[in-house]
Amino acid sequence: MVFTPNRSQGLRSALEDTFQRRGLVNLSAGSKVPLLRNHIWLVARGMVKLGCINEQGEDLLLALAGPNEPFGEPFTNLDLYEATALCDSDLLCLSMDEVEATPHLAMTLVKAMTSRMRQSEALIALLGLRRIEDRVRGFLELLAEEYGQPCEQGLRLNLRLTHQDIASALSTTRVTVTRVLGMLRDEGWLHLDDQRQLVVAHLPQR
C-alpha cells in the first residue's frame, strides 16, 4: 500500500477563500488547459490530468491535480507538457507576479506543492515495484486515498482515467492493465458502480 498524507484542511480553507474573491474559468471534460507563461492554475473543482508526449509520440501521465492543487508552466521544464480536464472543472489562474506579491498566497502554494511532490514521489516508488499487479493496485490506492469519495462499497473514483492513462503512468501496456483490473474485480477488491466508475474496496472510508 502506498502511503499518502491527507491534505490539510487549513490549506483547503485558504484557497477556497481566494476562489470566492476571483472569477473561475469553467472547462468541460476533455478540454485542454492553456499553459500560460509565468502563470499557474489552481483547481477549484474537478480534476486535471498532467502529462507529456515522449520521443515516440506516446502520451505519458505524469500527475493529477485535484481540488486546491496547483499546476502550470512555471512548475515544469518539459517542452511538450500539457494539461487536460478529466471532468467538468473550475480553475483559477494566477500570475507569478501576483503570487510573489502576496506572501500569504505564496506560503499556501508552497504547502500545496508539497502535497504534489509527495504524490510524484509515490508514483516513482510504484515504478520500482517488480509486479505489474502491485503497481496497478498501489496506483488505485493512491488515487482513492487522495481523491476517492466514500460509498457503501469503499472509495469511489469520480474521474474517468482510461486503461491507457493508467498504463502510461505505470510504464506498462493497456492490455496488461485491462487484465489486472479484471483480476482485481474478480478478487472483489475493485468494483464498478452503476455509473461505470471504479470503487476501491477494503480501504478506510475516511
Protein Blocks (a to p, Z undefined) as FASTA:
>chain_A
ZZdddddfklmmmmmmmmmmpccddddehiacdddehiacddfbdcdddddddfkopacd
fbdcdehiacdjklpcbfkbccddfbdcddddddfklmmmmmklmmmmmmmmmmmmmmmm
mmmmmmmpmblklmmmmmmmmmmmmmpccdfklpadfbdcdfklmmmmnopafklmmmmm
mmmmmnopaccdfkopacdehiaeZZ
